[in-house]
Amino acid sequence: MKRPAQPSSALTDIIRSQNGVITVRQALDEGFPYASIRRHVRSGTWQRMAPGILLTGQGEPTLEQLCTVGVIRGGPGAAIGGPAGAKLCGLRPTGELPTTIDVWVPEGCNRRPTGRWRFHEDGQGRLAGVSGRPPVVPVEHLVCDLTVDLSETEIVALVTSCLSQRLTDERTLLAVVERRPRLAGRRFLLDLLRESGGLDSVLEYRFDDRVLKPHDLPVGVRQAARSGFFHDLLYEAFALIVELDGRLGHTGAGKFRDFRRDNVGAVNGWVTLRYGWDDVMSRPCAVAGELATVLRRQGWEGRRGCCPRCR
């Protein structure tokens, strides 16, 4: 069989810019013979990914290549969203590759889902400010879309991961949430992001609602100052401090400030218990048990109650 022709430098540039993906029309427009396209496909050096779309390589296509095919099929203005978009932009860099590729297209562009590609018409401004190759919707919209099927604990993990990686900031993310009134879980996201609340204050509320009240535990003094530091919860009579870390992994100067604060308390005979979102949301009864044990050891004469989750 006659060897297929090789792409010109101009066609190679197009292929490279599209992650190894090319359309038949692009190849023909660059003077590449249709007979050579057929020979590449027959020999297995190129693969048919969708009608009129080819992968110029062998082996399993990468996520970038699958998403590029989706964007080409979506047409001008299309961009990747959903789990695939989250993986491409680094919001969810680990885990298995998504089996379905979500592609957002402008309103009025009706595309039928075929294979692993699903097409959605955008009416929320997702396609403004797309970036990357293949293009991905802004990370703020990715966060909003992904929270639909998540628990509050998972939402906090997603938001804190996004902010800690500096993929966006609280103010920008908040502005997008405020522009999407029909967003599921919108109230929780607003509480999480607004400057008057924030992650720490929401965690304090959840600690009170899931740990203290259901288990009849005493409430300490909130945001109390002692030895030059502020503490989330202070039990003066029992020399006990409870710190609630609303953000994943205190880092930098904040991390060492936590160390110094704990060390000062230990030197003065105080016990410090430190909890995060996963503790409060996933194991509130165990946290209540730990708190009650330390309180009793420090002189509390009360008794821990049981909530429906304890039984």
DRENDREN-979984 format. One record per residue (C-alpha): x, y, z; residue number from 1. Coordinates in pm, 1 decimal, decimal comma, m for minus. Layout:
! residues N
{px: X py: Y pz: Z pos: NUM}
...
This chain:
! residues 311
{px: 0,0 py: 0,0 pz: 0,0 pos: 1}
{px: 127,2 py: 343,7 pz: m90,4 pos: 2}
{px: 259,6 py: 537,4 pz: 208,6 pos: 3}
{px: 37,3 py: 830,1 pz: 310,6 pos: 4}
{px: 166,9 py: 1182,4 pz: 267,3 pos: 5}
{px: 288,4 py: 1370,5 pz: 573,1 pos: 6}
{px: 131,3 py: 1700,7 pz: 687,3 pos: 7}
{px: 286,8 py: 2026,8 pz: 576,5 pos: 8}
{px: 442,1 py: 2261,4 pz: 832,4 pos: 9}
{px: 128,4 py: 2478,1 pz: 829,8 pos: 10}
{px: m97,0 py: 2178,1 pz: 890,9 pos: 11}
{px: 142,8 py: 2052,4 pz: 1159,3 pos: 12}
{px: 107,4 py: 2386,0 pz: 1339,3 pos: 13}
{px: m271,3 py: 2349,0 pz: 1337,1 pos: 14}
{px: m246,9 py: 1993,9 pz: 1466,0 pos: 15}
{px: m10,7 py: 2102,7 pz: 1744,2 pos: 16}
{px: m236,1 py: 2391,2 pz: 1847,1 pos: 17}
{px: m528,9 py: 2149,0 pz: 1872,5 pos: 18}
{px: m354,3 py: 1886,0 pz: 2086,7 pos: 19}
{px: m308,0 py: 1646,4 pz: 1797,4 pos: 20}
{px: m664,9 py: 1679,7 pz: 1669,0 pos: 21}
{px: m756,3 py: 1788,8 pz: 1317,1 pos: 22}
{px: m1072,2 py: 1811,2 pz: 1112,5 pos: 23}
{px: m1097,4 py: 1669,2 pz: 764,8 pos: 24}
{px: m1194,0 py: 2014,1 pz: 637,3 pos: 25}
{px: m883,9 py: 2173,7 pz: 791,1 pos: 26}
{px: m662,2 py: 1911,1 pz: 631,8 pos: 27}
{px: m821,9 py: 1956,8 pz: 288,6 pos: 28}
{px: m802,4 py: 2335,7 pz: 316,0 pos: 29}
{px: m426,1 py: 2301,6 pz: 368,6 pos: 30}
{px: m395,4 py: 2091,5 pz: 52,6 pos: 31}
{px: m363,4 py: 1757,0 pz: 227,9 pos: 32}
{px: m497,4 py: 1483,7 pz: m5,9 pos: 33}
{px: m812,8 py: 1302,1 pz: 102,7 pos: 34}
{px: m653,8 py: 978,4 pz: m15,2 pos: 35}
{px: m371,2 py: 1029,7 pz: 235,8 pos: 36}
{px: m624,7 py: 1089,9 pz: 513,4 pos: 37}
{px: m786,0 py: 755,5 pz: 431,2 pos: 38}
{px: m446,7 py: 581,7 pz: 425,1 pos: 39}
{px: m357,1 py: 722,1 pz: 769,7 pos: 40}
{px: m686,6 py: 599,0 pz: 911,3 pos: 41}
{px: m656,3 py: 255,3 pz: 749,3 pos: 42}
{px: m301,0 py: 208,9 pz: 875,2 pos: 43}
{px: m401,3 py: 310,4 pz: 1228,0 pos: 44}
{px: m165,6 py: 607,0 pz: 1249,6 pos: 45}
{px: m469,0 py: 834,8 pz: 1268,9 pos: 46}
{px: m800,5 py: 768,2 pz: 1444,4 pos: 47}
{px: m1155,3 py: 877,7 pz: 1370,2 pos: 48}
{px: m1287,3 py: 1046,0 pz: 1686,8 pos: 49}
{px: m1615,4 py: 1179,6 pz: 1549,6 pos: 50}
{px: m1763,7 py: 1255,8 pz: 1208,5 pos: 51}
{px: m1507,8 py: 1470,7 pz: 1026,9 pos: 52}
{px: m1266,9 py: 1483,3 pz: 1325,4 pos: 53}
{px: m940,6 py: 1289,4 pz: 1348,4 pos: 54}
{px: m675,1 py: 1222,3 pz: 1609,5 pos: 55}
{px: m334,0 py: 1224,9 pz: 1443,0 pos: 56}
{px: m180,8 py: 960,6 pz: 1665,6 pos: 57}
{px: m212,1 py: 612,0 pz: 1801,1 pos: 58}
{px: m310,7 py: 488,4 pz: 2145,2 pos: 59}
{px: m570,1 py: 607,0 pz: 2394,6 pos: 60}
{px: m661,6 py: 974,8 pz: 2352,8 pos: 61}
{px: m575,1 py: 1206,5 pz: 2640,1 pos: 62}
{px: m830,1 py: 1418,1 pz: 2824,8 pos: 63}
{px: m702,1 py: 1726,7 pz: 2642,1 pos: 64}
{px: m760,0 py: 1556,4 pz: 2308,8 pos: 65}
{px: m1109,0 py: 1437,0 pz: 2401,1 pos: 66}
{px: m1198,5 py: 1787,4 pz: 2516,9 pos: 67}
{px: m1058,1 py: 1938,9 pz: 2198,6 pos: 68}
{px: m1283,9 py: 1710,3 pz: 1996,6 pos: 69}
{px: m1577,6 py: 1825,3 pz: 2209,2 pos: 70}
{px: m1499,8 py: 2192,3 pz: 2153,2 pos: 71}
{px: m1465,2 py: 2141,1 pz: 1777,2 pos: 72}
{px: m1798,0 py: 1960,3 pz: 1771,5 pos: 73}
{px: m1954,1 py: 2234,6 pz: 1982,6 pos: 74}
{px: m1856,8 py: 2499,3 pz: 1729,6 pos: 75}
{px: m1739,7 py: 2859,3 pz: 1771,2 pos: 76}
{px: m1755,4 py: 2984,9 pz: 2128,0 pos: 77}
{px: m1773,2 py: 2638,8 pz: 2286,6 pos: 78}
{px: m1581,0 py: 2559,1 pz: 2605,7 pos: 79}
{px: m1531,1 py: 2269,7 pz: 2843,9 pos: 80}
{px: m1705,2 py: 2256,9 pz: 3182,4 pos: 81}
{px: m1795,9 py: 2003,5 pz: 3449,5 pos: 82}
{px: m1547,9 py: 1748,7 pz: 3591,1 pos: 83}
{px: m1338,9 py: 1754,4 pz: 3272,2 pos: 84}
{px: m1298,8 py: 2131,5 pz: 3294,8 pos: 85}
{px: m1210,8 py: 2103,5 pz: 3663,9 pos: 86}
{px: m935,3 py: 1856,3 pz: 3584,3 pos: 87}
{px: m798,5 py: 2062,6 pz: 3296,4 pos: 88}
{px: m767,9 py: 2381,7 pz: 3502,6 pos: 89}
{px: m621,0 py: 2207,9 pz: 3808,0 pos: 90}
{px: m924,5 py: 2240,4 pz: 4032,3 pos: 91}
{px: m941,9 py: 1860,8 pz: 4056,0 pos: 92}
{px: m600,5 py: 1745,6 pz: 3933,2 pos: 93}
{px: m618,1 py: 1392,0 pz: 4072,9 pos: 94}
{px: m862,2 py: 1105,7 pz: 4039,5 pos: 95}
{px: m996,0 py: 912,6 pz: 3744,7 pos: 96}
{px: m1060,2 py: 1073,6 pz: 3409,6 pos: 97}
{px: m1425,2 py: 1169,3 pz: 3363,9 pos: 98}
{px: m1619,4 py: 933,7 pz: 3140,1 pos: 99}
{px: m1833,8 py: 1217,6 pz: 3006,1 pos: 100}
{px: m1713,3 py: 1547,3 pz: 2862,7 pos: 101}
{px: m1943,4 py: 1845,6 pz: 2929,7 pos: 102}
{px: m1928,6 py: 2109,2 pz: 2655,7 pos: 103}
{px: m2097,0 py: 2447,7 pz: 2693,5 pos: 104}
{px: m2215,5 py: 2618,6 pz: 2376,2 pos: 105}
{px: m2376,3 py: 2958,9 pz: 2312,8 pos: 106}
{px: m2753,6 py: 2988,6 pz: 2347,5 pos: 107}
{px: m2934,5 py: 2874,6 pz: 2038,5 pos: 108}
{px: m2664,6 py: 2627,3 pz: 1938,1 pos: 109}
{px: m2847,4 py: 2298,8 pz: 1968,0 pos: 110}
{px: m2607,3 py: 2003,0 pz: 1972,7 pos: 111}
{px: m2714,7 py: 1644,0 pz: 2028,2 pos: 112}
{px: m2515,8 py: 1441,8 pz: 2282,8 pos: 113}
{px: m2320,4 py: 1163,4 pz: 2114,1 pos: 114}
{px: m2069,8 py: 923,4 pz: 2257,6 pos: 115}
{px: m1899,0 py: 1068,1 pz: 2560,3 pos: 116}
{px: m1977,0 py: 1432,4 pz: 2476,6 pos: 117}
{px: m2271,7 py: 1619,7 pz: 2629,1 pos: 118}
{px: m2363,2 py: 1965,8 pz: 2507,0 pos: 119}
{px: m2534,6 py: 2235,1 pz: 2715,8 pos: 120}
{px: m2656,8 py: 2577,5 pz: 2611,8 pos: 121}
{px: m2518,0 py: 2850,1 pz: 2835,5 pos: 122}
{px: m2741,3 py: 3119,3 pz: 2978,9 pos: 123}
{px: m2532,7 py: 3213,1 pz: 3284,1 pos: 124}
{px: m2229,6 py: 3386,3 pz: 3134,3 pos: 125}
{px: m2002,6 py: 3082,9 pz: 3149,6 pos: 126}
{px: m1859,2 py: 3150,0 pz: 2804,8 pos: 127}
{px: m1735,0 py: 3497,5 pz: 2895,0 pos: 128}
{px: m1366,8 py: 3485,8 pz: 2983,5 pos: 129}
{px: m1288,7 py: 3128,2 pz: 2879,7 pos: 130}
{px: m919,9 py: 3038,3 pz: 2862,4 pos: 131}
{px: m683,4 py: 2757,5 pz: 2773,7 pos: 132}
{px: m635,8 py: 2508,6 pz: 2492,1 pos: 133}
{px: m887,7 py: 2357,5 pz: 2478,1 pos: 134}
{px: m1090,4 py: 2649,2 pz: 2619,2 pos: 135}
{px: m1236,9 py: 2594,8 pz: 2967,2 pos: 136}
{px: m1514,4 py: 2797,0 pz: 3131,4 pos: 137}
{px: m1397,7 py: 3028,1 pz: 3415,2 pos: 138}
{px: m1314,9 py: 2844,4 pz: 3736,3 pos: 139}
{px: m1581,7 py: 3039,0 pz: 3926,5 pos: 140}
{px: m1854,0 py: 2881,6 pz: 3711,9 pos: 141}
{px: m1686,1 py: 2542,6 pz: 3740,0 pos: 142}
{px: m1713,2 py: 2565,4 pz: 4119,2 pos: 143}
{px: m2079,1 py: 2668,4 pz: 4099,9 pos: 144}
{px: m2167,9 py: 2387,3 pz: 3861,1 pos: 145}
{px: m1982,1 py: 2120,8 pz: 4056,3 pos: 146}
{px: m2145,0 py: 2206,0 pz: 4391,0 pos: 147}
{px: m2486,9 py: 2089,3 pz: 4268,6 pos: 148}
{px: m2420,0 py: 1725,9 pz: 4363,6 pos: 149}
{px: m2191,4 py: 1786,4 pz: 4663,9 pos: 150}
{px: m2246,2 py: 1779,2 pz: 5039,1 pos: 151}
{px: m2157,1 py: 2085,5 pz: 5245,5 pos: 152}
{px: m1832,0 py: 1919,6 pz: 5351,3 pos: 153}
{px: m1740,8 py: 1851,6 pz: 4988,1 pos: 154}
{px: m1835,1 py: 2207,3 pz: 4889,2 pos: 155}
{px: m1601,2 py: 2347,5 pz: 5153,3 pos: 156}
{px: m1321,3 py: 2120,1 pz: 5034,4 pos: 157}
{px: m1378,3 py: 2229,7 pz: 4673,4 pos: 158}
{px: m1389,1 py: 2601,9 pz: 4755,5 pos: 159}
{px: m1087,2 py: 2592,9 pz: 4985,2 pos: 160}
{px: m888,8 py: 2394,7 pz: 4728,8 pos: 161}
{px: m976,9 py: 2652,4 pz: 4464,4 pos: 162}
{px: m877,8 py: 2945,7 pz: 4687,1 pos: 163}
{px: m561,7 py: 2785,9 pz: 4826,9 pos: 164}
{px: m439,0 py: 2720,1 pz: 4470,0 pos: 165}
{px: m517,9 py: 3084,2 pz: 4387,7 pos: 166}
{px: m726,5 py: 2982,1 pz: 4090,3 pos: 167}
{px: m953,4 py: 3269,8 pz: 4191,8 pos: 168}
{px: m1026,7 py: 3481,2 pz: 4499,5 pos: 169}
{px: m1324,0 py: 3500,8 pz: 4734,4 pos: 170}
{px: m1453,2 py: 3828,8 pz: 4593,7 pos: 171}
{px: m1455,0 py: 3711,3 pz: 4231,6 pos: 172}
{px: m1614,5 py: 3378,8 pz: 4320,4 pos: 173}
{px: m1874,4 py: 3555,4 pz: 4535,4 pos: 174}
{px: m1967,7 py: 3787,2 pz: 4248,8 pos: 175}
{px: m2040,2 py: 3489,7 pz: 4022,1 pos: 176}
{px: m2246,4 py: 3312,6 pz: 4289,7 pos: 177}
{px: m2452,3 py: 3628,8 pz: 4340,5 pos: 178}
{px: m2526,5 py: 3642,4 pz: 3965,6 pos: 179}
{px: m2668,2 py: 3288,8 pz: 3967,6 pos: 180}
{px: m2994,9 py: 3301,3 pz: 4167,4 pos: 181}
{px: m3105,5 py: 2948,0 pz: 4076,2 pos: 182}
{px: m2786,4 py: 2783,3 pz: 4191,4 pos: 183}
{px: m2842,8 py: 2484,8 pz: 4421,8 pos: 184}
{px: m2675,0 py: 2539,9 pz: 4758,8 pos: 185}
{px: m2642,0 py: 2910,8 pz: 4683,4 pos: 186}
{px: m2720,7 py: 3021,7 pz: 5039,1 pos: 187}
{px: m2444,1 py: 2805,7 pz: 5183,3 pos: 188}
{px: m2194,1 py: 2932,7 pz: 4926,2 pos: 189}
{px: m2289,8 py: 3292,5 pz: 5000,2 pos: 190}
{px: m2240,3 py: 3239,4 pz: 5374,9 pos: 191}
{px: m1908,7 py: 3074,8 pz: 5301,5 pos: 192}
{px: m1773,6 py: 3357,6 pz: 5089,3 pos: 193}
{px: m1912,4 py: 3685,0 pz: 5219,6 pos: 194}
{px: m1665,4 py: 3899,0 pz: 5404,5 pos: 195}
{px: m1897,2 py: 3933,3 pz: 5704,9 pos: 196}
{px: m1900,1 py: 3555,5 pz: 5739,5 pos: 197}
{px: m1635,1 py: 3347,3 pz: 5575,1 pos: 198}
{px: m1519,9 py: 2993,2 pz: 5620,0 pos: 199}
{px: m1423,7 py: 3023,6 pz: 5985,3 pos: 200}
{px: m1751,4 py: 3175,5 pz: 6106,1 pos: 201}
{px: m1958,0 py: 2917,3 pz: 5916,7 pos: 202}
{px: m1750,2 py: 2641,9 pz: 6075,8 pos: 203}
{px: m1813,4 py: 2794,3 pz: 6419,6 pos: 204}
{px: m2185,6 py: 2783,4 pz: 6352,4 pos: 205}
{px: m2165,1 py: 2419,7 pz: 6240,6 pos: 206}
{px: m1958,5 py: 2332,0 pz: 6549,9 pos: 207}
{px: m2226,7 py: 2477,9 pz: 6772,4 pos: 208}
{px: m2509,2 py: 2317,2 pz: 6573,9 pos: 209}
{px: m2356,8 py: 1969,5 pz: 6528,7 pos: 210}
{px: m2124,1 py: 1923,5 pz: 6826,2 pos: 211}
{px: m2217,4 py: 2139,9 pz: 7124,9 pos: 212}
{px: m2597,4 py: 2169,9 pz: 7128,2 pos: 213}
{px: m2693,9 py: 1810,7 pz: 7029,0 pos: 214}
{px: m2461,8 py: 1670,3 pz: 7298,4 pos: 215}
{px: m2546,8 py: 1912,5 pz: 7582,1 pos: 216}
{px: m2191,8 py: 2041,7 pz: 7604,7 pos: 217}
{px: m2108,0 py: 2379,5 pz: 7759,0 pos: 218}
{px: m2036,0 py: 2674,1 pz: 7531,4 pos: 219}
{px: m1712,5 py: 2857,8 pz: 7595,5 pos: 220}
{px: m1633,5 py: 3221,1 pz: 7527,9 pos: 221}
{px: m1604,5 py: 3285,7 pz: 7155,8 pos: 222}
{px: m1316,9 py: 3480,6 pz: 7003,1 pos: 223}
{px: m1166,3 py: 3534,1 pz: 7346,9 pos: 224}
{px: m831,1 py: 3709,3 pz: 7391,9 pos: 225}
{px: m567,1 py: 3549,5 pz: 7610,5 pos: 226}
{px: m188,6 py: 3591,5 pz: 7630,5 pos: 227}
{px: m188,8 py: 3812,5 pz: 7323,9 pos: 228}
{px: m385,1 py: 3569,7 pz: 7103,2 pos: 229}
{px: m748,9 py: 3530,9 pz: 7002,9 pos: 230}
{px: m905,3 py: 3186,1 pz: 7041,5 pos: 231}
{px: m1218,6 py: 3050,2 pz: 6873,5 pos: 232}
{px: m1354,9 py: 2896,3 pz: 7193,3 pos: 233}
{px: m1214,6 py: 2943,6 pz: 7543,0 pos: 234}
{px: m1315,8 py: 2747,1 pz: 7852,6 pos: 235}
{px: m1147,2 py: 2959,6 pz: 8119,1 pos: 236}
{px: m1263,3 py: 2749,2 pz: 8415,6 pos: 237}
{px: m1126,6 py: 2430,9 pz: 8260,4 pos: 238}
{px: m803,9 py: 2561,9 pz: 8100,7 pos: 239}
{px: m925,7 py: 2439,7 pz: 7761,9 pos: 240}
{px: m898,2 py: 2601,1 pz: 7420,0 pos: 241}
{px: m1083,1 py: 2485,4 pz: 7106,9 pos: 242}
{px: m954,3 py: 2611,4 pz: 6772,1 pos: 243}
{px: m1157,4 py: 2572,0 pz: 6454,1 pos: 244}
{px: m958,4 py: 2586,3 pz: 6131,9 pos: 245}
{px: m1202,8 py: 2681,5 pz: 5858,5 pos: 246}
{px: m942,4 py: 2680,7 pz: 5581,9 pos: 247}
{px: m765,4 py: 2370,6 pz: 5460,2 pos: 248}
{px: m406,5 py: 2362,4 pz: 5577,4 pos: 249}
{px: m309,9 py: 2686,7 pz: 5746,6 pos: 250}
{px: 9,1 py: 2786,0 pz: 5569,9 pos: 251}
{px: 280,9 py: 3048,1 pz: 5584,3 pos: 252}
{px: 274,7 py: 3297,3 pz: 5868,9 pos: 253}
{px: m71,6 py: 3180,3 pz: 5978,5 pos: 254}
{px: 56,3 py: 2826,5 pz: 6029,6 pos: 255}
{px: 340,6 py: 2935,1 pz: 6255,8 pos: 256}
{px: 110,3 py: 3169,9 pz: 6445,4 pos: 257}
{px: m103,7 py: 2863,7 pz: 6523,2 pos: 258}
{px: 205,6 py: 2684,4 pz: 6652,1 pos: 259}
{px: 303,7 py: 2975,0 pz: 6876,4 pos: 260}
{px: m49,2 py: 3008,6 pz: 7009,6 pos: 261}
{px: m66,9 py: 2638,7 pz: 7097,8 pos: 262}
{px: 278,8 py: 2645,0 pz: 7253,5 pos: 263}
{px: 195,9 py: 2943,1 pz: 7474,4 pos: 264}
{px: m114,2 py: 2763,3 pz: 7596,6 pos: 265}
{px: 79,4 py: 2444,2 pz: 7671,1 pos: 266}
{px: 347,1 py: 2632,0 pz: 7866,5 pos: 267}
{px: 72,0 py: 2781,1 pz: 8083,9 pos: 268}
{px: m95,6 py: 2446,1 pz: 8142,1 pos: 269}
{px: m378,4 py: 2481,6 pz: 7888,3 pos: 270}
{px: m505,6 py: 2203,6 pz: 7663,8 pos: 271}
{px: m575,0 py: 2287,5 pz: 7296,6 pos: 272}
{px: m812,3 py: 2086,1 pz: 7077,4 pos: 273}
{px: m804,8 py: 2170,3 pz: 6708,3 pos: 274}
{px: m1074,3 py: 2070,6 pz: 6456,1 pos: 275}
{px: m1146,1 py: 2130,3 pz: 6088,4 pos: 276}
{px: m1438,5 py: 2091,5 pz: 5851,8 pos: 277}
{px: m1404,2 py: 1718,0 pz: 5805,9 pos: 278}
{px: m1412,3 py: 1664,3 pz: 6183,8 pos: 279}
{px: m1721,2 py: 1875,2 pz: 6240,6 pos: 280}
{px: m1920,0 py: 1755,9 pz: 5940,6 pos: 281}
{px: m1815,7 py: 1388,8 pz: 5918,6 pos: 282}
{px: m1769,3 py: 1286,8 pz: 6282,2 pos: 283}
{px: m1944,9 py: 1536,6 pz: 6513,8 pos: 284}
{px: m2030,1 py: 1271,5 pz: 6774,5 pos: 285}
{px: m1667,2 py: 1161,5 pz: 6804,3 pos: 286}
{px: m1560,7 py: 1524,8 pz: 6841,0 pos: 287}
{px: m1821,8 py: 1572,2 pz: 7113,3 pos: 288}
{px: m1685,0 py: 1266,6 pz: 7291,8 pos: 289}
{px: m1330,1 py: 1400,8 pz: 7280,0 pos: 290}
{px: m1438,4 py: 1740,6 pz: 7405,0 pos: 291}
{px: m1644,5 py: 1591,6 pz: 7690,3 pos: 292}
{px: m1353,7 py: 1368,1 pz: 7795,0 pos: 293}
{px: m1110,3 py: 1659,2 pz: 7817,8 pos: 294}
{px: m1366,0 py: 1880,8 pz: 7994,2 pos: 295}
{px: m1427,0 py: 1615,8 pz: 8259,8 pos: 296}
{px: m1056,9 py: 1563,8 pz: 8306,7 pos: 297}
{px: m1022,6 py: 1939,2 pz: 8354,5 pos: 298}
{px: m1294,8 py: 1951,4 pz: 8620,2 pos: 299}
{px: m1628,5 py: 1970,9 pz: 8436,1 pos: 300}
{px: m1898,1 py: 1781,9 pz: 8628,0 pos: 301}
{px: m2156,6 py: 1768,9 pz: 8352,9 pos: 302}
{px: m2247,3 py: 1475,7 pz: 8134,7 pos: 303}
{px: m2239,1 py: 1450,4 pz: 7759,4 pos: 304}
{px: m2578,9 py: 1396,0 pz: 7594,9 pos: 305}
{px: m2661,3 py: 1177,8 pz: 7295,5 pos: 306}
{px: m2803,0 py: 1295,5 pz: 6963,6 pos: 307}
{px: m2984,8 py: 1083,8 pz: 6701,0 pos: 308}
{px: m2652,6 py: 1030,6 pz: 6520,6 pos: 309}
{px: m2500,9 py: 869,4 pz: 6833,3 pos: 310}
{px: m2751,6 py: 584,6 pz: 6834,2 pos: 311}
